[in-house]
Each structure stands twice: as C-alpha cells, then as structure tokens.
C-alpha cells in the first residue's frame, strides 16, 4: 500500500516550521526574520519529504510487483509439474 505523500510532507513541513521558529526566537531575531527563515525551511522540508516519500513508494511498489510476479511463476511451475507427473504416471 503506497504511503500518502501530501500528508507526510505537510507534517514534516509543519514540524520544521515550528522548530526553525523556535530556534529563531531563542536567538532573539525579529519576528519577520524568524517567519521568513522558518517558511523557507518549511518549503524546503516539504519538497524534500515529498521526494523521499515518492522514492519510498516507488521502491515499495516495485517490491510488490516483483513479489506478485514470483508468486505467479511459482503457481505456473507448480501447475506444469503436476501435469507432467500425471502424464508420466498414466
């Protein structure tokens, strides 16, 4: 099941925004500078998280497809073996 990209990216961006705001506030920067830096950091974090989740989704989907293909090959080979054994017995 693929992960929801937007939800995870927004959560990371919000955490990053408030984290950077807190760091700016502790550093006694002006509110505008804190907001500007926090917003830029949140946008960068959103983009990075969205790209990371998309990459993880691609890996997960690829693994699921490979697993399904392996299961189908197993079923096909099991069916072929049982047909061959019936033919050689009879």
N, CA, C and O atoms as a GROMACS GRO file, in nm:
protein
  360
    1UNK      N    1   0.084  -0.118   0.000
    1UNK     CA    2   0.000   0.000   0.000
    1UNK      C    3   0.089   0.124   0.000
    1UNK      O    4   0.169   0.143   0.092
    2UNK      N    5   0.078   0.208  -0.100
    2UNK     CA    6   0.161   0.329  -0.106
    2UNK      C    7   0.129   0.427   0.007
    2UNK      O    8   0.017   0.434   0.056
    3UNK      N    9   0.230   0.500   0.046
    3UNK     CA   10   0.215   0.599   0.151
    3UNK      C   11   0.155   0.727   0.094
    3UNK      O   12   0.174   0.758  -0.024
    4UNK      N   13   0.082   0.801   0.177
    4UNK     CA   14   0.021   0.927   0.134
    4UNK      C   15   0.126   1.037   0.137
    4UNK      O   16   0.170   1.079   0.244
    5UNK      N   17   0.165   1.083   0.021
    5UNK     CA   18   0.275   1.180   0.009
    5UNK      C   19   0.243   1.314   0.073
    5UNK      O   20   0.323   1.366   0.150
    6UNK      N   21   0.128   1.369   0.042
    6UNK     CA   22   0.096   1.504   0.088
    6UNK      C   23   0.087   1.512   0.240
    6UNK      O   24   0.138   1.607   0.300
    7UNK      N   25   0.022   1.415   0.303
    7UNK     CA   26   0.006   1.418   0.448
    7UNK      C   27   0.140   1.414   0.519
    7UNK      O   28   0.163   1.490   0.613
    8UNK      N   29   0.227   1.326   0.476
    8UNK     CA   30   0.358   1.314   0.539
    8UNK      C   31   0.441   1.438   0.515
    8UNK      O   32   0.507   1.487   0.608
    9UNK      N   33   0.440   1.491   0.394
    9UNK     CA   34   0.520   1.609   0.362
    9UNK      C   35   0.471   1.732   0.440
    9UNK      O   36   0.552   1.812   0.487
   10UNK      N   37   0.340   1.747   0.454
   10UNK     CA   38   0.287   1.860   0.530
   10UNK      C   39   0.325   1.848   0.677
   10UNK      O   40   0.362   1.947   0.740
   11UNK      N   41   0.318   1.727   0.731
   11UNK     CA   42   0.356   1.707   0.872
   11UNK      C   43   0.502   1.744   0.895
   11UNK      O   44   0.534   1.810   0.993
   12UNK      N   45   0.589   1.701   0.806
   12UNK     CA   46   0.732   1.733   0.818
   12UNK      C   47   0.753   1.884   0.806
   12UNK      O   48   0.833   1.942   0.880
   13UNK      N   49   0.683   1.947   0.712
   13UNK     CA   50   0.698   2.092   0.693
   13UNK      C   51   0.652   2.170   0.816
   13UNK      O   52   0.716   2.268   0.855
   14UNK      N   53   0.541   2.130   0.876
   14UNK     CA   54   0.490   2.200   0.994
   14UNK      C   55   0.588   2.185   1.111
   14UNK      O   56   0.616   2.282   1.181
   15UNK      N   57   0.637   2.064   1.130
   15UNK     CA   58   0.735   2.042   1.238
   15UNK      C   59   0.860   2.126   1.215
   15UNK      O   60   0.914   2.187   1.307
   16UNK      N   61   0.905   2.129   1.090
   16UNK     CA   62   1.023   2.208   1.055
   16UNK      C   63   0.997   2.358   1.078
   16UNK      O   64   1.084   2.429   1.129
   17UNK      N   65   0.880   2.405   1.038
   17UNK     CA   66   0.845   2.547   1.055
   17UNK      C   67   0.854   2.588   1.202
   17UNK      O   68   0.918   2.687   1.236
   18UNK      N   69   0.787   2.511   1.288
   18UNK     CA   70   0.786   2.548   1.429
   18UNK      C   71   0.923   2.528   1.494
   18UNK      O   72   0.961   2.604   1.583
   19UNK      N   73   0.996   2.428   1.449
   19UNK     CA   74   1.131   2.409   1.501
   19UNK      C   75   1.222   2.525   1.467
   19UNK      O   76   1.293   2.577   1.553
   20UNK      N   77   1.218   2.567   1.341
   20UNK     CA   78   1.301   2.681   1.299
   20UNK      C   79   1.253   2.812   1.363
   20UNK      O   80   1.334   2.899   1.394
   21UNK      N   81   1.123   2.825   1.382
   21UNK     CA   82   1.071   2.945   1.450
   21UNK      C   83   1.121   2.952   1.593
   21UNK      O   84   1.160   3.059   1.641
   22UNK      N   85   1.121   2.839   1.660
   22UNK     CA   86   1.169   2.834   1.798
   22UNK      C   87   1.318   2.870   1.805
   22UNK      O   88   1.360   2.944   1.894
   23UNK      N   89   1.395   2.815   1.713
   23UNK     CA   90   1.539   2.846   1.711
   23UNK      C   91   1.560   2.995   1.687
   23UNK      O   92   1.645   3.056   1.751
   24UNK      N   93   1.485   3.054   1.596
   24UNK     CA   94   1.496   3.198   1.571
   24UNK      C   95   1.455   3.281   1.691
   24UNK      O   96   1.516   3.383   1.721
   25UNK      N   97   1.349   3.236   1.760
   25UNK     CA   98   1.302   3.308   1.878
   25UNK      C   99   1.405   3.302   1.990
   25UNK      O  100   1.429   3.402   2.058
   26UNK      N  101   1.466   3.184   2.010
   26UNK     CA  102   1.570   3.169   2.113
   26UNK      C  103   1.692   3.254   2.078
   26UNK      O  104   1.760   3.305   2.167
   27UNK      N  105   1.719   3.270   1.948
   27UNK     CA  106   1.833   3.352   1.905
   27UNK      C  107   1.801   3.500   1.907
   27UNK      O  108   1.886   3.582   1.871
   28UNK      N  109   1.681   3.536   1.950
   28UNK     CA  110   1.635   3.675   1.963
   28UNK      C  111   1.636   3.750   1.831
   28UNK      O  112   1.674   3.867   1.825
   29UNK      N  113   1.594   3.683   1.725
   29UNK     CA  114   1.579   3.750   1.596
   29UNK      C  115   1.443   3.818   1.590
   29UNK      O  116   1.354   3.787   1.670
   30UNK      N  117   1.427   3.910   1.497
   30UNK     CA  118   1.298   3.979   1.484
   30UNK      C  119   1.194   3.878   1.432
   30UNK      O  120   1.229   3.781   1.366
   31UNK      N  121   1.066   3.902   1.463
   31UNK     CA  122   0.961   3.808   1.421
   31UNK      C  123   0.956   3.787   1.269
   31UNK      O  124   0.931   3.676   1.223
   32UNK      N  125   0.981   3.893   1.192
   32UNK     CA  126   0.977   3.879   1.046
   32UNK      C  127   1.089   3.787   0.997
   32UNK      O  128   1.066   3.703   0.910
   33UNK      N  129   1.208   3.803   1.053
   33UNK     CA  130   1.322   3.718   1.014
   33UNK      C  131   1.294   3.573   1.054
   33UNK      O  132   1.323   3.481   0.978
   34UNK      N  133   1.238   3.553   1.174
   34UNK     CA  134   1.203   3.417   1.217
   34UNK      C  135   1.103   3.355   1.122
   34UNK      O  136   1.118   3.240   1.081
   35UNK      N  137   1.000   3.431   1.086
   35UNK     CA  138   0.897   3.380   0.997
   35UNK      C  139   0.955   3.346   0.860
   35UNK      O  140   0.927   3.240   0.803
   36UNK      N  141   1.036   3.439   0.807
   36UNK     CA  142   1.092   3.419   0.674
   36UNK      C  143   1.181   3.295   0.669
   36UNK      O  144   1.169   3.214   0.577
   37UNK      N  145   1.269   3.281   0.765
   37UNK     CA  146   1.358   3.164   0.768
   37UNK      C  147   1.280   3.035   0.791
   37UNK      O  148   1.309   2.932   0.731
   38UNK      N  149   1.181   3.042   0.879
   38UNK     CA  150   1.101   2.923   0.906
   38UNK      C  151   1.020   2.883   0.783
   38UNK      O  152   1.005   2.764   0.755
   39UNK      N  153   0.968   2.979   0.711
   39UNK     CA  154   0.888   2.949   0.591
   39UNK      C  155   0.977   2.889   0.482
   39UNK      O  156   0.938   2.791   0.418
   40UNK      N  157   1.092   2.944   0.460
   40UNK     CA  158   1.184   2.889   0.360
   40UNK      C  159   1.224   2.747   0.399
   40UNK      O  160   1.226   2.657   0.315
   41UNK      N  161   1.256   2.728   0.526
   41UNK     CA  162   1.291   2.593   0.573
   41UNK      C  163   1.177   2.495   0.558
   41UNK      O  164   1.199   2.379   0.522
   42UNK      N  165   1.054   2.540   0.585
   42UNK     CA  166   0.938   2.453   0.573
   42UNK      C  167   0.912   2.414   0.427
   42UNK      O  168   0.877   2.300   0.398
   43UNK      N  169   0.930   2.508   0.336
   43UNK     CA  170   0.912   2.478   0.193
   43UNK      C  171   1.016   2.376   0.147
   43UNK      O  172   0.984   2.281   0.075
   44UNK      N  173   1.139   2.397   0.188
   44UNK     CA  174   1.246   2.302   0.151
   44UNK      C  175   1.219   2.165   0.213
   44UNK      O  176   1.238   2.062   0.147
   45UNK      N  177   1.174   2.163   0.339
   45UNK     CA  178   1.143   2.036   0.405
   45UNK      C  179   1.026   1.966   0.336
   45UNK      O  180   1.026   1.844   0.322
   46UNK      N  181   0.925   2.043   0.292
   46UNK     CA  182   0.810   1.985   0.222
   46UNK      C  183   0.855   1.918   0.092
   46UNK      O  184   0.815   1.805   0.062
   47UNK      N  185   0.938   1.988   0.016
   47UNK     CA  186   0.986   1.934  -0.112
   47UNK      C  187   1.071   1.810  -0.088
   47UNK      O  188   1.055   1.709  -0.157
   48UNK      N  189   1.160   1.816   0.010
   48UNK     CA  190   1.246   1.701   0.040
   48UNK      C  191   1.164   1.581   0.088
   48UNK      O  192   1.189   1.469   0.045
   49UNK      N  193   1.068   1.605   0.175
   49UNK     CA  194   0.985   1.495   0.226
   49UNK      C  195   0.899   1.435   0.115
   49UNK      O  196   0.883   1.313   0.108
   50UNK      N  197   0.844   1.520   0.029
   50UNK     CA  198   0.762   1.469  -0.081
   50UNK      C  199   0.846   1.382  -0.176
   50UNK      O  200   0.801   1.276  -0.219
   51UNK      N  201   0.966   1.427  -0.206
   51UNK     CA  202   1.054   1.347  -0.293
   51UNK      C  203   1.093   1.215  -0.226
   51UNK      O  204   1.096   1.111  -0.291
   52UNK      N  205   1.121   1.220  -0.098
   52UNK     CA  206   1.159   1.098  -0.024
   52UNK      C  207   1.044   0.998  -0.020
   52UNK      O  208   1.064   0.879  -0.041
   53UNK      N  209   0.923   1.046   0.006
   53UNK     CA  210   0.807   0.957   0.011
   53UNK      C  211   0.778   0.899  -0.127
   53UNK      O  212   0.741   0.782  -0.138
   54UNK      N  213   0.793   0.978  -0.231
   54UNK     CA  214   0.772   0.925  -0.366
   54UNK      C  215   0.874   0.818  -0.400
   54UNK      O  216   0.840   0.718  -0.463
   55UNK      N  217   0.998   0.839  -0.357
   55UNK     CA  218   1.101   0.737  -0.381
   55UNK      C  219   1.070   0.609  -0.303
   55UNK      O  220   1.085   0.499  -0.356
   56UNK      N  221   1.026   0.624  -0.179
   56UNK     CA  222   0.990   0.507  -0.098
   56UNK      C  223   0.872   0.435  -0.161
   56UNK      O  224   0.870   0.312  -0.166
   57UNK      N  225   0.773   0.509  -0.208
   57UNK     CA  226   0.658   0.447  -0.275
   57UNK      C  227   0.701   0.370  -0.399
   57UNK      O  228   0.652   0.259  -0.423
   58UNK      N  229   0.792   0.426  -0.476
   58UNK     CA  230   0.840   0.357  -0.597
   58UNK      C  231   0.909   0.225  -0.559
   58UNK      O  232   0.889   0.124  -0.626
   59UNK      N  233   0.989   0.228  -0.454
   59UNK     CA  234   1.057   0.106  -0.409
   59UNK      C  235   0.956   0.003  -0.359
   59UNK      O  236   0.966  -0.115  -0.392
   60UNK      N  237   0.858   0.047  -0.280
   60UNK     CA  238   0.757  -0.045  -0.228
   60UNK      C  239   0.673  -0.107  -0.340
   60UNK      O  240   0.646  -0.227  -0.338
   61UNK      N  241   0.633  -0.026  -0.435
   61UNK     CA  242   0.551  -0.078  -0.546
   61UNK      C  243   0.633  -0.174  -0.630
   61UNK      O  244   0.582  -0.277  -0.674
   62UNK      N  245   0.758  -0.142  -0.654
   62UNK     CA  246   0.845  -0.233  -0.729
   62UNK      C  247   0.859  -0.367  -0.658
   62UNK      O  248   0.854  -0.472  -0.721
   63UNK      N  249   0.876  -0.362  -0.526
   63UNK     CA  250   0.887  -0.486  -0.449
   63UNK      C  251   0.758  -0.566  -0.454
   63UNK      O  252   0.761  -0.689  -0.463
   64UNK      N  253   0.644  -0.497  -0.447
   64UNK     CA  254   0.515  -0.568  -0.454
   64UNK      C  255   0.496  -0.633  -0.590
   64UNK      O  256   0.446  -0.745  -0.599
   65UNK      N  257   0.534  -0.563  -0.695
   65UNK     CA  258   0.520  -0.619  -0.830
   65UNK      C  259   0.610  -0.741  -0.846
   65UNK      O  260   0.568  -0.842  -0.901
   66UNK      N  261   0.733  -0.731  -0.798
   66UNK     CA  262   0.826  -0.843  -0.806
   66UNK      C  263   0.772  -0.964  -0.729
   66UNK      O  264   0.781  -1.077  -0.777
   67UNK      N  265   0.718  -0.939  -0.612
   67UNK     CA  266   0.662  -1.048  -0.531
   67UNK      C  267   0.545  -1.114  -0.604
   67UNK      O  268   0.536  -1.237  -0.606
   68UNK      N  269   0.456  -1.036  -0.662
   68UNK     CA  270   0.343  -1.091  -0.736
   68UNK      C  271   0.390  -1.173  -0.855
   68UNK      O  272   0.335  -1.280  -0.883
   69UNK      N  273   0.490  -1.123  -0.926
   69UNK     CA  274   0.542  -1.197  -1.041
   69UNK      C  275   0.605  -1.329  -0.998
   69UNK      O  276   0.588  -1.431  -1.065
   70UNK      N  277   0.677  -1.328  -0.887
   70UNK     CA  278   0.737  -1.452  -0.835
   70UNK      C  279   0.630  -1.552  -0.795
   70UNK      O  280   0.645  -1.672  -0.819
   71UNK      N  281   0.523  -1.504  -0.733
   71UNK     CA  282   0.414  -1.593  -0.693
   71UNK      C  283   0.346  -1.654  -0.815
   71UNK      O  284   0.311  -1.772  -0.815
   72UNK      N  285   0.327  -1.574  -0.920
   72UNK     CA  286   0.265  -1.626  -1.042
   72UNK      C  287   0.355  -1.729  -1.108
   72UNK      O  288   0.306  -1.831  -1.157
   73UNK      N  289   0.486  -1.705  -1.109
   73UNK     CA  290   0.579  -1.802  -1.167
   73UNK      C  291   0.576  -1.933  -1.088
   73UNK      O  292   0.582  -2.041  -1.146
   74UNK      N  293   0.567  -1.923  -0.954
   74UNK     CA  294   0.559  -2.042  -0.871
   74UNK      C  295   0.433  -2.122  -0.903
   74UNK      O  296   0.438  -2.244  -0.916
   75UNK      N  297   0.321  -2.053  -0.915
   75UNK     CA  298   0.194  -2.120  -0.945
   75UNK      C  299   0.201  -2.187  -1.082
   75UNK      O  300   0.154  -2.300  -1.098
   76UNK      N  301   0.258  -2.118  -1.179
   76UNK     CA  302   0.269  -2.174  -1.314
   76UNK      C  303   0.362  -2.296  -1.314
   76UNK      O  304   0.332  -2.396  -1.379
   77UNK      N  305   0.473  -2.288  -1.243
   77UNK     CA  306   0.566  -2.401  -1.241
   77UNK      C  307   0.507  -2.518  -1.162
   77UNK      O  308   0.531  -2.633  -1.198
   78UNK      N  309   0.430  -2.491  -1.057
   78UNK     CA  310   0.364  -2.598  -0.982
   78UNK      C  311   0.259  -2.666  -1.070
   78UNK      O  312   0.246  -2.789  -1.066
   79UNK      N  313   0.186  -2.590  -1.146
   79UNK     CA  314   0.086  -2.646  -1.237
   79UNK      C  315   0.150  -2.730  -1.345
   79UNK      O  316   0.096  -2.833  -1.382
   80UNK      N  317   0.263  -2.689  -1.397
   80UNK     CA  318   0.334  -2.762  -1.501
   80UNK      C  319   0.389  -2.892  -1.445
   80UNK      O  320   0.382  -2.996  -1.511
   81UNK      N  321   0.444  -2.889  -1.324
   81UNK     CA  322   0.499  -3.010  -1.263
   81UNK      C  323   0.391  -3.113  -1.237
   81UNK      O  324   0.412  -3.232  -1.261
   82UNK      N  325   0.274  -3.069  -1.189
   82UNK     CA  326   0.168  -3.166  -1.161
   82UNK      C  327   0.114  -3.227  -1.289
   82UNK      O  328   0.077  -3.345  -1.289
   83UNK      N  329   0.108  -3.151  -1.398
   83UNK     CA  330   0.063  -3.204  -1.526
   83UNK      C  331   0.164  -3.305  -1.579
   83UNK      O  332   0.126  -3.410  -1.632
   84UNK      N  333   0.294  -3.274  -1.567
   84UNK     CA  334   0.399  -3.365  -1.613
   84UNK      C  335   0.397  -3.495  -1.534
   84UNK      O  336   0.414  -3.603  -1.591
   85UNK      N  337   0.377  -3.487  -1.403
   85UNK     CA  338   0.378  -3.608  -1.321
   85UNK      C  339   0.256  -3.695  -1.354
   85UNK      O  340   0.267  -3.818  -1.352
   86UNK      N  341   0.142  -3.635  -1.386
   86UNK     CA  342   0.025  -3.712  -1.422
   86UNK      C  343   0.046  -3.784  -1.557
   86UNK      O  344   0.004  -3.898  -1.577
   87UNK      N  345   0.112  -3.714  -1.645
   87UNK     CA  346   0.133  -3.771  -1.779
   87UNK      C  347   0.231  -3.888  -1.772
   87UNK      O  348   0.215  -3.985  -1.846
   88UNK      N  349   0.332  -3.880  -1.688
   88UNK     CA  350   0.430  -3.987  -1.681
   88UNK      C  351   0.376  -4.109  -1.608
   88UNK      O  352   0.418  -4.222  -1.636
   89UNK      N  353   0.283  -4.088  -1.515
   89UNK     CA  354   0.224  -4.200  -1.442
   89UNK      C  355   0.128  -4.278  -1.531
   89UNK      O  356   0.131  -4.401  -1.534
   90UNK      N  357   0.046  -4.205  -1.603
   90UNK     CA  358  -0.060  -4.269  -1.681
   90UNK      C  359  -0.016  -4.306  -1.812
   90UNK      O  360  -0.093  -4.361  -1.891
   0.00000   0.00000   0.00000
